[in-house]
Amino acid sequence: MCFVDLEKAFDCVPRGVLWGVLREYGVLDPLIRAVRSLYDRCQSLVRIAGNKSDLFPVRVGLRQGCPLSPIMFLIFIGRISRRSQGVEGVRFGDLRIGSLLFADDVVLLASSDCDLQLSLDRFAAECNAAGMRISTSKSESMVLNRKRLECTLRVGDEILPQVEEFKYLGVLFTSEGRMEREIDRRIDSMRAKLSIYQSIYVPALTYGHELWVVTDRTRSWAQAPEMSFLRRVAGLSLRDRVRSSVIREELGVDPLLLRVERSQMRWLGHLVRMPPGCLSGEVFRACPTGRRPRGRPKTCWRDYCSGTSQIIEDHVHFEGINSVSLSTVDRVLKRNRLRMKQLYRVPFDRDSDRVKEQRFQYVQRVFQLDAMERPHEYIYMDEAGCNLTKRRRRGRNVIGHRAIVGVPGQCHIINHGGVHHHANLGPCNTHQLLIFLNHMRDALLGQQDEHPIYVVVWDNSPPGSRVVQYEPRFYQSLPSTVLPFLNPIEELFSSWRWKVYERQPYTRVNLLQAMELACGVEARQAWIWHARVFFPHCLARQNVACDVDEVLWPDPVRRHDAVAE
C-alpha cells in the first residue's frame, strides 16, 4: 500500500478545473454561477507583527471554513481517482479495492509492487493534469507481510520511503498487521491525558479545598466539569449513556469530592493536634461572639465536618476503643450513614471457575495433611486481629473503621478437632508482630521434645509470616481471600463482630470480653466442623453459598449439634 499526501490540497485546487468537474457531474449552470459568486473578488492580506499588507486577489484554492468546500473537494478528488483506475486492487471476497479516499488522505492498494507502481503513476499523472502535486517527502509505502519485503516506489525521479508503520485516520498500522503498537499508543495517550488531569486540572480546581463547605449544589457543580473532562479522556459523551462510576473505574480515578473529603479530614486532624499558640488551631477553637441574624444560618466549616466533630470533642475517650460505649460508635456511624456491619463486608466472587479450582486444591492439601502419619496442629491466624491493633488515621477517622483500636492479638490452635486457645501470647499489631510470632514459636516448640508439624493458616500473608516460613516444623498454608468459609478463624471473627455490634449495640463492654462471650471454646470448635461441611461441595466444584458477614449466621445450637454428630 502507498499513503499519498497532496501538497496543500485545499489551497491548490484550480477553480477553472473545479467548475468543469461540476459540469461533468451534471450540476446546472445557475447553481455553478451561484457557487462562483462566492469566489469572485476573493481577496486576502498578510499580517505580520500587527502590520497589515495590501489586499491581493486569490484565484486558486477553496475557501477555508466554508461548509461547501469539503463537498467540492470530494467531488474534485473523486474525479482524479476515477480517471486513474485501471489496475486491479486488493481482492476482498467478490470486491476489488484499488484506493481509499478520505478527504485529502489517499491510500493506493495493490497485490504486487508492479501493480502498485502502475497505480501510483496513473494517480500522479491525473493529479498533474488537474493542477495538483504529490508531496514525495510525506508520501510513504508499506508492505503488509510477515516477512520484510522491499517495495521501491517512484514519483518521477524521487523514491518514496518505505516504513514499517503508518498512522492513518488516527489508527496506527504496522507491516506485520499487529495491533499491539496501536494499543500501547492508545494507553500512552490515555496516561498522558490522565497525567494532565492529575497535575493541572485537579490542583487548579481544588486549590484551597480544605476549607470548602460542600453542599449538594456545589457538589453537583464540582462533579460536572470533572466528569466532562474524564468523558473526553475516555472518548465518550453524554449520548453514550455510560455511568460516571463506570468511567472512573475504567480510568482508575477516584471521585474528586472523595479527595476533597480526605484532605479535609487530614487538615482537621492537623488542627486538633496543633499546640496552643498556633494561629490556625486558635482560630479553629475560637467561638465567635454575638448573635446570628434571623433566618437559616449558613453552614460553617465546623458544622460541615460534623461527621467527625463528635470524635474531636470526645478524643480523650476515643484513645482506646475498650473504654468507649458501643452506642457512641453506633451513633457516629449513623451520622456518617454507615452501618457497623458494612465496615467488614467484602464482595466475594465465590462461584467463578478460578475460585472453584482454588477451593478444590485447598481441600486436597487438607486431606493430604490429615493422611500423614506424623501428627500436626493447625494454627489459624486472622489478619483482622492484626489490623484491629493498628493506630490508623487515614480517610475518615471514624471509630469502627479501624481508626484507633488497641486489642491484643489472639491465636487459636486446633489439634485433631480439639481447640487450644492461646490468648496471652503477646500483642499482635504492626509494631510488635514479630515479637508476637516469636512468642508463639517459643510457646509451641518449648512445650515438648517431639513436636508435631504446625500448619500455619493465614487469611492473608502479612510481612511477619516470613518468621515461620523457614522453620522446618512449620508449614505455611494460605487459603484465598475469596474462600473465607474454609478458614474457621475468619468465621469466628465475623460471628464475633456480628454478635457484639448487632446484639449488644447499647452496652458498655470490653471488646476482648465481648469476643470471649461470642466465641467461646465450644463455638470455636463448632466453627471448625462447620468449615468442613463445605469440603464435599469444594471437591465437586459446586457453587457454595458463603455466610460470612451475612444474616444467615448459624445459631449456636445448630453448630453444637453438628459437632455432637
N, C-alpha and C positions, 0 to 999 in steps of 0.2 A: 504494500500500500504506500501511497505517496500523499503527504499532507502538503497542500498547496496554499501559499499565502500570497494574496494580491497586494501590490503596493498601493496604499491609500485608496482602498476600494471605493468608498463613498465619494471621495473628493476628486476622483479621476474619471468618473463616468461621463463620456461625451454626450451632451444633451441632444445634439442632432441625431446621433445613432439611437438614442433612447426614444425620440419621437417616432423614428421609423420602426422600432421594435413594437411600440404600442399599436401602430397601424397594422403590423403583421398579426397581432393578436386580435384584431377586429375592433379596436377601440375607435369610436366615432370621432370625426374631426372636431365637432363642437366641444367634446369633452377634452380632447387634446389641447385645443386652444385655451380652455379654462385652466388646464394644468400649466401650460406655458406662460400664462399670465402671472403665475406665482413666481416664475423665474426671470421674467423680463425686468430689466432695470434693477437687477440684484447687485448691490454694492456692499463693500466691506472696508474696514480700516484696521490699522495696526496701532496698538497702544503699548508703549514702552516707557516704564518708569513714570507713568502719569501723562506722558506726552502722546498725542494722537497724530497719526499721519493723515494725509488727504484721502478722500474716498476714491476707490478704484473699482471698476466693474468686475464681476465674477461670472464667467461664461462656461465654466466646466464644473461638474460635480453636482451632488444632490444637496438639498437644504438640510442642515443639521437641526434635529429636533422636530421636524415636520412629520406628522403621522403617516403621510403618504409616501415618504422617502423609502422606508423598508419594503413596501409593496412594489414600488417601481424597481428597486434594486433586485428583488427576487425575480421579477419578470426579465430584467436585463441579463442576470447571470444564468437564468434558466435557458435563455436562447443560446448562450455560449455553450452550455453543457449539452444541449440537444444537438447542436451542429457538430460537436466534437465526438459524438458517438460513432460506433462502427467496430470497436474492439470488444470482444466478449469479456465480460467481467467475471466475478466470482459467482459460482452456482450455489444457490440456496434452495434446494428442492427443485421445483419447476421454474424458479425465478432466477434470472441473472442480473446482478447489480454491478454496474461499472463505475458509479460515482455516488458520493453522498454530499448533499448540499445543505448547509445551514447558514444563511446569511452569507458572509464572506469567507466562511470556513469550508474548504473544499477538500474532499478525500477521494483519490482515484484508487480503484481496486482492480486487481488483475491476478490471474493464476500463475503467471510467469513474469520474469523480468523483461523479456522482449515485448510482451503484450503491454506491460505497464509503461515501458518507454514509448511505445507507439501511441498509447492513450495520452501520455503527457505531451508528446509532440503535437498532437491534434488540438489538445486543450490550449497549449501555448500559442499555436497559430491562430485560433479563434480569438484568444484574448488580444493578440496584437492587432488583428483585423478590427476589433471593436474598440481599440484605443486603450486597452488595459495591459498591465505588465505584471509578470510573476516575480516576486521577491525571492531570489535564489538564496539569500542569507537566512531567511526564515522558513523556507520550504525544506522538508526533510523526508526521508524514506525509511521504511521499517519493514522487515520480513517477519511474518508470523510463522515460526517454525521452532521445533525443539532444538534443532541444530543451528549453529550460526552459519548463515549463508550470506555471501556478499551480493549486493544489488547496486550496481552503478547506474545512476540516472543522470541525464544531462539536460540542461535547458540552454540551448545554444552551445557556447563553449565552456560553460561553467558546470561543475559536478555538484550534485546535491549531496549533502552529508547524510550518512546512514546512522541511525540511532537505535538504541535498544529499548527505549521507552519514549512515549509521547503523550502529552496531556491534551485531550480533545474533548471539548464541551464540558470541561470540569472533571473528566474521568481520565485516570492515568492508565494507558495501555502499554503492555510490555510485549517484547518479541516472543516470549515463551507462552504468552496467553494466561499468565498467572495474575491473581488479584491480591496477592499478599502485599505488594508495594502500595497498591491503592488503599488497602485497608490501613496500613501503617501511616500513610499520608493523612488519611482522614482522622486517625487517632491523634497524630501530632497536631493537626489543625484544631481538633477539639481541646487538646491540652493547652494550646496557646490561647484559645478563647477563654478557657477556664482560668488560666493564669491572669489574664486581663481582668476577669471578674473578681478574682481574689485580691489582686494587688492594686487595682484602680477603682473599680466600681464599688466594692464593699466598703473600703475606707472612706471614700467620698460620701457615700450615703449614710454611713453610721458614725460619722465624726461626732464625738461628744455624746454618744448614745447611752452612756452610763447614767445620765441624769434625765433620760426621757421618761415621760409618763404616758405609756402606750394605752390608748383607748381603742374601742372597737373601730372607730372611724380612722384613726391614724394607723391602726393595724392593716386595714384594707388599703390605705394609701401607700404604705411601705411595701406590701406584697405585690401590688400591681406592677410597678416598674421592675421589681426583681424578677417576677415570672415572665414579663415581656422580654427581658434580656436573656433569660435561660431558654425561652422558646426559640429565640433567634439562634442561640448557640446550637440547640438540638435540631434546627431546621424545621420547626413546627410553627403552626399558627393556631388561633382560636378555632378556626374552621375544622381542624383535625380532631377536635374534641378529645384531647388527651389530658388526663388529670395532672394537676400540678405535682402531686405526690409521686406519680409515675416518672415524670420528667426529672425530679430531684433524685430519685433512686437510680435512674439510668446514668445521670451525670455524677452521682456521688457527692451531692451538695446538700448540706443541712439548710433548713429554713433560716432566712435572715433574722427573723424575730427570735428564733431559738438562740442564735449567737448573742443577740442583744440581751436576752434574759440571763444568759450565762455570765456575760460581762457585768451586768448589773448586780448579780449575786456575788460575783468576785469583788466588786467595788464595795458592796455592802459589808462583806467580811473585813475589808481593809478599814472601813470606817469604825466598825465595832472594836477592832484591835488597836486603834490609834490611841496613844497615851494622852493624858491630859496636857493641854497646851498646844496641841496640834490644831491648826486653824480649821482644816476640813472636819475633823472629829468634833470640835467645839460647835461648829455651825450645824452639824447633823444632830447633836444632842440638845441644841438650844430650842426653847419653846417661845415662839413669838408672843408678844403681849397684845392686848386689845381684843376687840370683838370683830367677828366677820360680818360683812353686810348681809342683808336679807337675801333670801333665795338659796338655791342649791350651791354649796361651796365647791370650788374647783378641787379636783383630786390632787393632793400633794404627793411628793415622791415617796414619803414615808408610808402614806396610806396605800399607795400603789404596790409597795413591797410588803403588804400585809400578810402575804403567804409565808414570809419568814420573820415578820416583826415579832410574833409571839415567841419564836426561838431566841431572838435577840434579847427580849425582855426577860426571858427565863433561862439565859445561857448558863447561869450558875447551876440550875437544876439539871440541865442537859449535859453537864460534863460527863456523867456516866448514866447509861441508859437503865442500869439496875435500880436507880433511885427515882425514876420518872414514872408517873402513873400512865398506864396504857390508855386511859381515857384521854389524856392530853395528847398522846401520839395520834390517837384516832381523830381528835378534833383538828389537829394540824393537817393531817392528810385530807380530811373532808374539805377544809378550806382550799386546798390545792386540787380538789376534785380527783383525789386518788383514793383507792381502796387498798387496805393493807395487803390483801391477797394479790393485787395486781403487781406489787413490787417484786414478787417472786415468780410470776407467771412467765413461762418460757415457751415460745412457739415450737413444738417438736414436730419434725417431719418423720412420722412413725412408720409409714407403710410404703415407702419407696423401695425399689429393688435393692439399692445400695444399703439401706438400713436393714432390710431383711437379711442380707448376706452377712452384715456385721453381727446381727443377733445370732445367726447360726454359728459363726466362727467363735463367738464368745462362749456360747453354751458348750460347744465341743471342747474348748480349753478347760472349762469347769469339770466336765466329765473325765477328761484325761487326768486332772489332778485328783479327783475322787478315786480313780482306779489305781493310783500309786500305792505301793506298799509302805513307803515312808509316811508317817503322819504329817499333817500340815494344818496350819491355822490361818484363817482369813482375817486380815486386818483391814477393815473398811475405813477409809479416810474421806471425810466430806469437806470439800473446799469451802463450802459456806461457813463452816466453823472457823476457817482461817480468815475469811473476809469479814466475819462479824466482829473481829477484834481490831480491824484496821481503823485508823482515825483519818477518815477522808473528809475533805472539804472541796468536793468537785460538784459542779452543777448546782442543783437546788439542795441547799443544806437542810434537808427535811429528815427528821428523826424517823427511822423505819426504812429509809433508803440507804442504809449502811453509812450514815454520815458520821456519828460519834458513838461508837459502840465499844464496849470492853468486856468480853466474855471469854473465860479461859477455854482453851481447846479441849476437845473430848475425843476419845478413841474407843471403839468397840471392837473387841476381838472375839471371833467365833471359831470354835474348835469342834467339829463334828456335830453341829447343831446346838452346842452349848454357848452361852454368852458370857464373856468376861468383860466387865466394864471398868476401864481404867480412866477415871476422871481427874486424877491428880498427877498426870504425867508431866504437866507443865503448861504454860500458856502457849497457845498456837496463834501467833499473829505474825505480822510482817517482819518485825524486828527480831523476834525470838523463835522463829520457826525452826531454825537449825538446832537450837537448844532443845526444843520440844522433841524433835526427831532423835537427837542423841539420847535423851532421857528414855524415850520409848525403846530404842535399841538396847540400852543398858538394862532396862527393866525386863525385857524379854529374854535376852541372851544370858543374863546373870542369874536366872532362876534355877536352871538345871544344867547338868553336864551335857546331856544329849538333847539337842534342840530339834524340834521339827522344822519343816520348811514353812516359813511365814510368807503368805501370799498377800502382798500389799495392794489393795484396790483403791485407786483414786478416781473420783468422778471427773477430775481434770488433772493435768500434770503440772503442779506448781514447781517453781525452781528448786524447792527443797527436796524433791523426790530423788535427786541425784545422790543424796546422802546414803540411801539404801540401795541405789542402783548397782553399785559394785560390791555389795555384800553377798557372798555366795549362799548364805542361808535365807536370803530374801528373794522373792520372786515378784516382779512387777506385773501388774495387770491393770489395763486402762480401758474400761468399757467406754463406749462412745457417749458423748453428751446427749445423744438422742435416744439412749437406752436407760433412762433413769429408773425404770421399774425393775431392772436387773440388778441394781445396786441397793441393797436394803437400807443403808445409811441415808441415801438420798430420800427414800420414802420416810424414814424416821424423822428427819429434819422437816420434811414437808408436813407431816402429820403434827409435829410439834408446833410449827408456825400456825397451822390451821386451828389447832385447839386453843393455843394461847391467844391468838388475835381475834378469832371468831367466837369462841366460847366464853372468854373472860375479858371483854373489852373495857369493863369499868372497875377492875380490881387493881390494886397496887401490889404487885408480886414481883419478887426477884426472878429474873428470866432464867437463871440456872435452876431454881427450884421449880419453875413452871415447866421446864424441859424434863426434869426428872419425873414430875407428875404425869406429863403427857406421854413420855417414852420410858416407861419402866422396863425392868428386865424382861418380864413376860411379853410386853409389847414389842420389844426389840427382837426377841426370839420369834414372835409371831410374824414379824415383817420378813424375817429371813425365809421362813417357809412360804410366806406369801409371794416372795420373789420367784421361788422355784415353781410356782404354779404356772408361770408363763413359759417354762422350758419346752414343753411339747409343742406349743404354738411356734416357738422360735425354730425348733428343728424342722417343722413342717413348712417354714417360711410363710406363715399365715399372718394376716393382719391382727394387730394387738391393740386393744383399747387401753391406754395408759391412764391411771387415776392419780398421777402426781399433780398436786396443786389443783385438784378438781373437786367438785361437790360429791363425786362418787367415792368418798373416803370410807373404806370398810370399817364398821364398828368393831370395838374391841372384842365383843362376844363372838362374833363370827371368826375373827382371827384366832382366838384362843381355841375355838372348836376345831379349826383347821389344823392347829398344832397338835391337839389331842389325837386327831385321827392318824 
